[in-house]
Amino acid sequence: MGTDITDGVWPFARIGNTPVAMSASILTASRREWLIRVALMVFCAGLWRNELNFVAFPLLIVAWLTDGGLHRLHHAFKQPLAQAILLLCLWLVAGLMWSDEPWDGRLKWLKYFIWLLLVPLYALLTKERLPWAIGALIAGYLAALGLGVHQWLVIGEQGIQALNMSYLSFSAMLGTGAIVLAGLACMNRPLPLQLVLWALAIALIYVQFHQYGRVLLLATLGAIVLQVYWRYRINLRKFAAIFIAIVITAGIFAYTSPAFQERLKLAQGDIELLQQGNFSSSLGYRLAMWDVGLHAIAAHPWTGVGTGAPGRYFDTAIQTYKDGLYRDLPAFQKTSHYHNDWVEIGMHIGIPGMLILLLLYWSWYQAFRRNGLAVLGIGLVSYAILAGQTDAFLIFSRMPVLLLSITAIAMAWQRQQPDT
C-alpha cells in the first residue's frame, strides 16, 4: 500500500522483513514540522562551529526526507544553480578514476559537495519556516560577530578563538555581511532604512579593516562598488557620489587602522623577498603555487591530475620543476590547496572543471536575478570570484554553508512574496 508523505510517515516501506517507516503515532505532522524547524535552526545557527556540522548536515537531510524531499527531487534539480553544482560534483567523482591515491591529504575537495545541501535547504524553506531560518542565521552571525569584536577590542587578537576561526575566516564573514547589507540598501527601500543598512555595512567594513585579510577586504570593497554601479549605472552622477564616499571612507579607515598598515609593510617585505629570489612569503608562496598549477593544467588540460591529487602533485613536482626553485616551500607552509579557485579546480579535473565552475558562477547570479535580487547576486558572486583569486574561497572554512544559506533564504523569500 502506498504511503502519503503528508500523514507523518517516512516514504520507505521495508528493508528485508524490517519495517523502516515511522508510524504516524511517533512522527505526527506537528512533530515532523518541529523536527524540520529545529533542523533549519541548527543548520543556520551552528555553521560557526565546524564540529556542529556533523550534527547539522545529517539532521537537515533527515528533515528533508521526512518532508518528502525524494519525491520532489526532480523539481529541485530544475534549478540551473543546482544543476551546475551537481555537474561539478559528478565531474569531481569522475576525476577519482584517474587520480593516484585520491584519499591522501586533507581531503579539502570534499567541501565542494557541501554545496549540494542547497537542494534540501531550499526545498524546506516554506513561508512558515523562513522566520526560523532567518532568525537562526542572524542570531548565529551576531553571536560570532560579538565574539570577534570582543577578541579584537578587549584581548587584542585576530579571529575568534572560541569558534576556532582564523582572522581570514572572520574577515570573510565580515565581508559577506557588509555585502548583504549594502545589497539590501541598494534596493528600493525607504531612505531611513537605506541609511541604517549603509551604516551597519560601514561598521562591518570598519571592523574588517582591523583584521589582517588584505585581499578579502579588497574583494569586499570591489563587490560593493559593483553593487552600487549595478544599481545606479543609469544615474552616473549618483553612482559617482556614492563611489567617492566609499573611497574617502576606505581611505580614512586605512589610515587609522594599525592592522592595515602592518599588512602593507608585510606586503612590501614580500616583494623584497621576491626580488631576492626567496618565495617563502605569503605572496611568493601563492605565485609559486600558481606557477606549478598552471604548468600542470597545461600538461593535463582535459583531466587535470585527478581529484584529490593536486596537493601531493605540488610536493613532488617542486623537487625538479625549474631546477627545484620551490623545493623548500613545504617547510614554509604545508601544502593544502592552490590559493585560487580556478587553479584548484583545474588541477583536480582540468579545463572542463574550470568551465563548469564558470557555469556555476553564472547560474548562481541568475538564481538571484530571476528572483528580483540582481544587486545582491552581483555582490555575492563577484565577492566569491574576487576572493577566489588568492584563496580557494568556495571551500574556504565556513563560507560554503554561509553563502548557500544566504542564497537559499533569499530565493525562498522572493518565492513567497506573491503569497504575502
ABEGO torsion letter per residue (X at the ends): XBBBAAAGBBABBBBEABBABBBAAABBAAAAAAAAAAAAAAAAAAAABAAAAAAAAAAAAAAAAAAGAAAAAAAAAABAAAAAAAAAAAAAAAAAAABBGAABEAGAAAAAAAAAAAAAAAAABBAAAAAAAAAAAAAAAAAAAAAAAAAAAAAGBBEBAAAGBBAAAAAAAAAAAAAAAAAAAABBBBAAAAAAAAAAAAAAAAAAAABABAAAAAAAAAAAAAAAAAAAAABAAAAAAAAAAAAAAAAAAAAABAAAAAAAAAAAAAAAAAAAGBABBAAAAAAAAAAAAAAAAAABAAAEAEBGAAAAAAAAAAAABGGGAAAAAAAABBBABAGBAAAAAAAAAEAAAAAAAAAAAAAAAAAAAAAGAAAAAAAAAAAAAAAAAABBAAABEAAAAAAAAAAAAAAAAAAAAAAX
